[in-house]
Amino acid sequence: MPTHLAFLRAINLGAKRKFPKDAIKAACESAGFTDVETYINTGNVRVTSSLRARAKVEAALEDAFLETAGFEVPTIVFTQKEFAEIGADAEELYAERELSRHYILLLKEPAKDAAAVQALSTDDHRAVVRGRACHLLLGAGYEAGGVDPLKVEKLLGVATSRNHTVVTTLAKKWC
């Protein structure tokens, strides 16, 4: 049975969107997923299922999360192979130069306008779109300007962000 990696968007923000990892795990199991594992409390989940199509896995998880949490939880799913590639890209891009931050936006659908996103890059801050991931490579002084993650997400569509450490750790642990 295929293993899928799911990344939940906009949970554990403020008082109204609490969704602890134990509740996430229970929701996955009640929806028929097996071998469920979570990683830290930011909505990172590994599941096994007889479902093969990404859209079906996302829909089943989103339905289970709505039922359990009481609010919609956009969920972005990857196969182990897809996520291993994102992890490898993260390692490669991180090694290219000194960074203050490296965020990876995980995309529900392929980028709507990758060229427009990459055009936001400057000498110090780069946006690199590869597949269903956008790497924000932020140099020194990123707090004062550079590639705006919110603007990037508007150009890309539904996404959730993880940092370099989380992505590379999960690629090694789960792929």
Steps between C-alpha positions, in 0.01 A plus 500: 500500500629847416636735762412869476636805678240761589559858604220690669457871443407761759462292814600588856472870421316692770236363731250385235715282275651262755553150364751303709695219342323231706166620360648505148619142543160387630322672209727324249445162660122548520502573125667164435863607462764278660861534616417858600789703635523871576802721536495804730178692547493690169294257293744250351350154456604173338221256411456176311186436299362292216412831334747587228381827348629809677166680466316210665747486789476877550119490490477210748738672742330840467159340569638322808668817626183709455300241691753477784625859528177677406670724240641453152864393483650531152731202458785459254608143423816360340623151422822398671684535168367853440594610848845342481562718193388811692737405782789451254422837337498662845844358579641608164362855515597546864860409423528759222553798728477650848134535599323662791187296432386233256127441484331252272144565389334165429242547224164330462517539122786577262601867510260728315772744399847377590667763279327786685604354835862453395501856361457624859856387573771750583875469549446408867169312492389236252181315423555170319203295381554129442198280447247552779749680724626856516825558686540844657872552543532805722833668562607746766252780562198303378291661775539840333393391153556249230272223385164540676366153594138621497534647151666180385215288635242717319682430174534128568163398640424293811821421687639434843845596618766297676860589574807326358558297816149353508499415129842336496435314825171358369652408164764293684259358756199417283629448144 
